[in-house]
């Protein structure tokens, strides 16, 4: 088994994931909230707009789970 560079790969994966989560939560949610607050939606569009932050957070959790599964599948 060649484990050369395995630690560096794990560190790069974790750092990349942390940066992605910070960007998604720290930038995307405030921008989305501001844009949605300035609009007047009705019906189904209003329902989606009200739950958009929840959808983004679920997407971030799926991203974290996907990266974790991908990282585990690459181990030998």
C-alpha positions as CSV (number, residue, x, y, z in Angstrom):
1,X,0.0,0.0,0.0
2,X,1.3,3.4,-0.9
3,X,0.1,6.0,1.6
4,X,2.3,8.8,0.3
5,X,0.4,12.1,0.2
6,X,-2.6,10.6,2.0
7,X,-2.5,13.1,4.9
8,X,-2.0,16.1,2.5
9,X,-5.1,14.9,0.5
10,X,-7.2,14.7,3.6
11,X,-6.1,18.1,4.8
12,X,-6.8,19.6,1.3
13,X,-10.2,18.0,1.3
14,X,-11.1,19.3,4.8
15,X,-9.8,22.8,4.0
16,X,-11.7,22.9,0.7
17,X,-14.9,21.8,2.4
18,X,-14.6,24.4,5.2
19,X,-14.0,27.1,2.6
20,X,-17.0,26.0,0.6
21,X,-19.3,25.9,3.7
22,X,-18.1,29.3,4.8
23,X,-18.8,30.7,1.3
24,X,-22.2,29.1,1.1
25,X,-23.4,30.0,4.5
26,X,-21.6,33.3,5.0
27,X,-22.3,34.7,1.5
28,X,-25.2,32.9,-0.2
29,X,-27.7,33.0,2.7
30,X,-27.4,36.8,3.5
31,X,-27.6,37.7,-0.2
32,X,-30.5,35.3,-0.8
33,X,-32.4,36.7,2.2
34,X,-31.8,40.3,1.1
35,X,-33.0,39.6,-2.4
36,X,-36.1,37.7,-1.3
37,X,-37.0,40.4,1.3
38,X,-37.1,43.0,-1.5
39,X,-39.5,41.1,-3.6
40,X,-43.2,40.5,-3.3
41,X,-44.0,36.9,-4.3
42,X,-47.4,35.2,-4.2
43,X,-48.6,31.7,-4.2
44,X,-46.1,28.9,-4.8
45,X,-43.3,31.4,-5.5
46,X,-43.9,32.9,-2.0
47,X,-43.7,29.4,-0.4
48,X,-40.4,28.6,-2.2
49,X,-39.0,32.1,-1.4
50,X,-39.8,31.7,2.3
51,X,-38.1,28.3,2.4
52,X,-35.1,29.1,0.2
53,X,-32.7,29.4,3.2
54,X,-33.8,26.0,4.3
55,X,-33.1,24.5,0.9
56,X,-29.7,26.1,0.8
57,X,-28.8,24.7,4.3
58,X,-30.0,21.2,3.2
59,X,-27.8,21.6,0.1
60,X,-24.8,22.4,2.3
61,X,-25.5,19.3,4.4
62,X,-25.7,17.2,1.3
63,X,-22.4,18.7,0.1
64,X,-20.7,17.8,3.4
65,X,-22.1,14.3,3.3
66,X,-21.1,13.8,-0.4
67,X,-17.6,15.0,0.2
68,X,-17.3,12.7,3.3
69,X,-18.6,9.7,1.3
70,X,-16.3,10.6,-1.6
71,X,-13.3,10.8,0.8
72,X,-14.1,7.5,2.5
73,X,-14.5,5.7,-0.9
74,X,-11.0,6.8,-2.0
75,X,-9.4,5.1,1.0
76,X,-7.7,1.8,0.3
